[in-house]
């Protein structure tokens, strides 16, 4: 493969999603996180990772998927956006997948205006939706989250 990319592939229900590998710091089994009052409804809570306060966001809510109880089989992906670190609760992580640029279908070719997806990779047994983590939180959600974390933890957010 000439020009290749790597994705961390994860599942929500039976659908496969992915994040660019460069945006992912680590994947861990679910850990307990603390609720964060006054946070945007997309935020499930926060956790402390080596002194960093990281919001845990509800990716199911953003994708309008049915809610699912977080259990001991869930995984947490710690990833980076341009502005902050975030934790994403997912059902399972399938691993790292390598693909070429030619295999990617842009969202506009499938459904113009589709949010949060930067591309789709078609496989023999289905598709992988490549998620654009930088567009996941709105500017209003980002601002509210910054204020709440700063008030509660006296910590400034942002990269």
C-alpha positions in Angstrom: 0.0 0.0 0.0 1.4 3.3 -1.0 -0.5 5.7 1.1 -2.0 4.0 4.1 -3.9 5.0 7.2 -4.5 3.2 10.5 -7.8 3.1 12.3 -8.8 1.9 15.8 -12.0 0.0 15.1 -14.7 -0.3 17.7 -18.3 -1.4 17.9 -21.5 0.1 19.2 -24.2 -2.6 19.0 -23.3 -4.4 15.8 -22.0 -1.4 13.8 -18.3 -0.8 13.4 -16.9 2.7 13.9 -13.3 3.9 13.8 -11.0 6.7 14.9 -7.7 7.5 13.3 -4.9 5.8 15.3 -3.0 9.1 15.8 -6.0 10.4 17.8 -6.1 7.4 20.2 -3.9 7.4 23.3 -5.0 4.1 24.8 -7.8 1.6 25.2 -8.7 0.2 28.6 -11.5 -1.8 30.2 -14.1 0.5 31.6 -13.2 2.2 34.9 -15.4 4.1 37.3 -16.0 7.7 36.4 -17.4 10.5 38.5 -20.7 12.3 37.4 -20.2 15.9 36.5 -23.2 18.1 37.5 -24.0 21.0 35.1 -22.0 19.3 32.2 -23.6 19.0 28.8 -25.9 16.0 28.6 -23.5 14.3 26.2 -21.0 14.0 29.1 -21.4 10.9 31.3 -18.8 12.1 33.8 -15.1 12.6 34.3 -12.1 10.6 35.2 -8.6 11.3 36.4 -5.9 9.9 34.2 -2.4 10.6 35.6 -3.6 14.0 36.9 -5.6 15.0 33.8 -9.3 15.5 34.2 -10.9 13.8 31.2 -14.6 14.0 30.3 -16.3 10.7 29.4 -18.7 11.4 26.5 -21.7 9.4 25.5 -21.0 8.5 21.9 -24.3 6.6 21.7 -26.3 9.7 22.4 -24.4 11.6 19.7 -25.1 8.9 17.1 -28.8 8.6 18.3 -28.3 5.0 19.3 -30.4 3.3 22.0 -28.9 3.8 25.5 -27.1 0.8 26.9 -26.0 0.2 30.5 -22.2 0.6 30.9 -21.0 -2.8 32.2 -17.7 -4.5 32.9 -17.5 -5.7 29.3 -17.5 -2.1 28.0 -14.2 -0.4 26.9 -13.0 3.1 27.2 -11.0 4.8 24.4 -8.9 7.7 25.6 -8.4 9.9 22.6 -7.4 13.5 21.6 -9.3 16.2 19.8 -7.7 19.4 18.8 -8.9 21.0 22.0 -9.0 18.3 24.7 -8.6 14.7 25.7 -11.9 12.7 25.9 -13.0 9.2 26.9 -15.4 7.3 24.8 -17.4 4.4 26.1 -17.7 1.7 23.5 -19.0 -1.9 23.5 -15.7 -3.5 22.2 -12.5 -2.6 20.4 -11.7 -4.8 17.5 -8.2 -3.7 16.9 -6.2 -1.6 14.4 -7.2 -1.7 10.7 -5.0 -0.5 7.9 -6.6 0.8 4.7 -5.6 2.9 1.6 -7.0 6.3 0.7 -8.6 4.7 -2.4 -10.8 2.5 -0.2 -12.4 5.5 1.6 -15.8 6.8 0.4 -16.4 10.4 1.4 -19.7 11.0 3.4 -21.0 13.4 0.7 -21.1 10.5 -1.8 -23.3 8.5 0.6 -25.5 11.1 2.4 -24.7 14.8 2.1 -24.7 16.6 5.5 -23.9 13.5 7.5 -22.4 14.7 10.8 -19.4 13.5 12.7 -18.3 11.0 9.9 -15.2 11.8 7.8 -15.4 8.7 5.7 -16.6 5.2 5.1 -14.5 2.1 4.4 -16.4 -0.7 2.7 -15.5 -4.3 3.6 -16.7 -7.6 2.4 -18.8 -8.1 5.5 -20.0 -4.5 6.0 -18.7 -1.0 6.5 -16.6 1.0 9.0 -17.7 4.6 9.7 -14.6 6.7 10.3 -15.5 9.2 13.1 -14.2 12.8 13.1 -13.6 13.3 16.8 -12.8 17.0 16.4 -16.5 17.7 15.4 -17.9 15.6 18.2 -18.6 18.3 20.7 -20.2 21.6 19.6 -18.5 24.8 20.5 -21.3 25.5 23.1 -20.7 22.0 24.7 -17.0 22.6 24.7 -17.4 26.0 26.4 -19.8 24.7 29.0 -17.6 21.7 29.7 -14.5 24.0 30.2 -16.4 26.1 32.7 -17.8 23.2 34.7 -14.4 21.4 34.9 -12.6 24.6 35.8 -15.2 25.5 38.5 -15.2 22.0 40.0 -11.6 20.9 39.7 -9.8 24.3 39.3 -8.2 22.9 36.2 -8.0 24.7 32.8 -8.9 22.5 29.8 -7.7 22.7 26.3 -4.5 21.6 24.5 
